[in-house]
């Protein structure tokens, strides 16, 4: 899945799943070290756990962040797979 982000420095998030588990995440744009760190930390995690941990995180008063956008993408993915 490719998710187009809104309100962040990253432009897209590429997500690959194996069932309900995150196999790979790649942010396009954004703060390189931070987005690589997020991607590395969530690999192998359950979608619901990642949503719980990242949803609502704010970056600089923007009302969203790269982790929050990841949560939104995963929620969208979950809704589409039901």
C-alpha positions as CSV (number, residue, x, y, z in Angstrom):
1,X,0.0,0.0,0.0
2,X,1.1,3.5,-0.7
3,X,-0.4,6.2,1.6
4,X,-0.2,9.9,0.7
5,X,0.5,11.8,3.9
6,X,-1.1,15.1,4.9
7,X,0.5,17.8,7.1
8,X,4.0,16.3,7.4
9,X,7.4,16.6,5.8
10,X,7.1,13.0,4.5
11,X,5.1,12.7,1.3
12,X,4.2,9.0,1.3
13,X,4.4,5.9,3.4
14,X,4.9,2.5,1.7
15,X,3.6,-0.3,3.8
16,X,3.9,-4.1,3.3
17,X,2.0,-6.4,5.6
18,X,1.9,-10.1,6.3
19,X,-1.6,-10.7,7.7
20,X,-2.0,-8.3,10.7
21,X,1.8,-7.9,11.0
22,X,3.9,-5.1,9.5
23,X,6.6,-6.6,7.2
24,X,8.1,-3.3,6.0
25,X,7.5,0.4,6.2
26,X,9.3,3.1,4.1
27,X,8.7,6.8,4.5
28,X,9.3,9.0,1.4
29,X,10.6,12.4,2.5
30,X,10.6,13.6,6.1
31,X,13.4,13.5,8.7
32,X,15.5,10.6,7.4
33,X,16.8,9.4,10.8
34,X,13.4,9.6,12.5
35,X,11.4,8.0,9.8
36,X,14.0,5.1,9.4
37,X,13.9,4.7,13.2
38,X,10.1,4.5,13.2
39,X,10.1,2.0,10.3
40,X,12.6,-0.2,12.1
41,X,10.8,-0.1,15.4
42,X,7.4,-1.1,13.9
43,X,8.6,-4.0,11.8
44,X,7.2,-7.3,13.1
45,X,4.6,-5.5,15.2
46,X,0.8,-6.1,15.0
47,X,-1.1,-3.3,13.2
48,X,-3.3,-2.6,16.3
49,X,-0.3,-2.2,18.6
50,X,1.3,0.3,16.2
51,X,-1.9,2.3,15.9
52,X,-2.2,2.4,19.7
53,X,1.3,3.7,20.2
54,X,1.5,6.2,17.3
55,X,-1.9,7.7,16.9
56,X,-2.2,11.3,18.0
57,X,1.5,12.1,18.2
58,X,2.0,15.7,17.2
59,X,5.0,17.3,15.5
60,X,5.6,21.0,16.1
61,X,1.9,21.9,16.6
62,X,0.9,20.6,13.2
63,X,-1.8,18.3,14.7
64,X,-0.2,15.3,13.1
65,X,3.2,13.7,12.6
66,X,4.9,10.9,10.6
67,X,4.0,8.4,13.3
68,X,0.4,9.7,13.4
69,X,0.1,9.5,9.6
70,X,1.4,5.9,9.9
71,X,-1.5,5.1,12.3
72,X,-4.0,6.7,9.9
73,X,-2.6,4.6,7.0
74,X,-2.8,1.4,9.1
75,X,-6.4,2.3,10.1
76,X,-7.3,2.8,6.5
77,X,-5.6,-0.5,5.5
78,X,-7.5,-2.3,8.3
79,X,-10.8,-0.9,7.2
80,X,-10.2,-1.8,3.6
81,X,-9.4,-5.4,4.5
82,X,-12.6,-6.0,6.5
